[in-house]
């Protein structure tokens, strides 16, 4: 069974009606019956970005409470891999959330990542494999 992961961008777009990708995000989330997995960093980032746009920062936590999104990443067990990825892609640069999500794609081999971030087209999981993405057309 394919696992679906999400970055913060689609979460912000889903919750912010003024976001340029709102309709796209709404369409994507309407197709998924099981929770989309993410990391705590993506929840933090989404909350911050919602607040910066004048929206309730807890809206993303309500998505978790409703079972639409599930936080499923253990940084403590993966800190070495996250650090390795951040150093490898320092020139991009890769932020903490992106590194956690790439590490998650390595744990969930049959997965797709929902994202608005074009950097995920550059990043590689297992050093050489492209990351299967669900992203808006360029």
C-alpha positions in Angstrom: 0.0 0.0 0.0 1.4 3.4 -1.0 2.1 5.8 1.8 1.5 9.5 1.3 3.7 12.1 3.0 3.2 15.8 3.1 5.4 18.9 3.3 4.2 22.1 5.0 3.5 23.9 1.7 0.4 21.8 0.8 -0.9 22.1 4.4 -0.6 25.9 4.3 -2.3 26.0 0.9 -5.1 23.8 2.1 -5.8 25.9 5.1 -5.2 29.4 3.6 -8.0 30.3 1.1 -5.8 33.1 -0.2 -2.9 30.8 -1.1 -2.2 30.5 -4.8 -2.2 26.7 -4.5 -5.4 26.5 -2.4 -7.6 24.9 -5.1 -4.8 22.4 -6.0 -4.3 21.4 -2.4 -8.0 21.0 -1.8 -8.2 18.8 -4.8 -5.3 16.6 -3.7 -6.6 16.2 -0.1 -10.0 15.2 -1.4 -8.5 12.1 -3.0 -6.9 10.7 0.1 -8.7 8.4 2.5 -5.9 7.5 4.9 -3.9 10.1 6.9 -1.0 11.8 5.2 2.2 11.4 7.2 4.5 14.2 8.1 7.1 15.3 10.7 6.7 17.6 13.7 8.9 20.2 11.9 6.3 20.5 9.1 3.5 21.0 11.7 5.6 23.8 13.3 6.4 25.4 10.0 2.8 25.3 8.9 1.6 26.8 12.2 4.2 29.6 11.9 3.2 30.4 8.3 -0.5 30.4 9.0 0.1 32.8 11.9 2.2 35.1 9.7 -0.7 35.2 7.3 -3.1 36.2 10.1 -4.7 32.8 10.3 -5.2 30.6 13.4 -1.9 28.7 13.9 -3.8 25.8 15.5 -5.7 24.9 12.3 -2.9 22.5 11.3 -3.1 20.8 14.7 -6.8 20.3 14.1 -5.9 18.4 10.9 -3.9 16.1 13.1 -6.7 15.8 15.7 -9.2 15.0 12.9 -6.9 12.2 11.5 -6.2 13.9 8.2 -2.5 14.3 9.0 -0.5 12.0 11.2 2.9 12.9 12.7 5.1 9.9 12.2 8.8 10.6 12.4 11.2 10.0 15.2 14.0 12.5 15.0 15.9 10.9 17.9 16.3 7.7 15.9 17.1 9.6 12.6 19.3 12.5 13.7 22.4 11.2 12.0 20.6 10.8 8.7 19.0 14.2 8.9 22.4 15.8 9.7 24.0 13.9 6.8 21.4 15.1 4.3 21.6 18.7 5.5 25.3 18.7 5.1 25.1 17.0 1.7 22.7 19.6 0.3 24.1 22.6 2.1 24.5 24.4 -1.2 20.7 24.2 -1.9 20.3 24.7 1.2 18.3 21.9 2.7 16.4 22.9 5.8 15.5 20.7 8.7 12.0 19.9 7.6 13.1 18.8 4.1 15.8 16.6 5.6 13.3 14.9 7.8 10.9 14.3 4.9 13.7 12.8 2.7 14.5 10.5 5.6 10.9 9.6 5.9 10.8 8.7 2.2 13.7 6.3 2.8 11.7 4.6 5.6 8.5 4.4 3.5 9.8 3.0 0.3 6.4 2.8 -1.4 5.5 6.5 -0.9 4.8 9.8 -2.6 5.5 13.2 -1.2 2.9 16.0 -1.6 4.9 19.2 -1.9 5.1 22.7 -3.5 8.9 22.8 -3.0 10.8 22.3 -6.2 14.0 21.4 -4.2 12.6 17.9 -3.8 13.3 17.5 -7.5 17.0 17.9 -6.7 17.1 15.8 -3.5 17.8 12.1 -3.7 16.7 9.3 -1.3 19.2 6.5 -0.8 21.7 8.8 -2.4 20.6 8.2 -6.0 16.8 7.7 -6.2 14.4 10.4 -7.2 11.7 11.1 -4.7 8.2 10.3 -6.0 6.3 13.5 -5.8 2.8 14.9 -6.1 3.3 18.5 -7.1 1.5 21.1 -9.2 2.5 21.3 -12.8 5.2 23.8 -13.3 
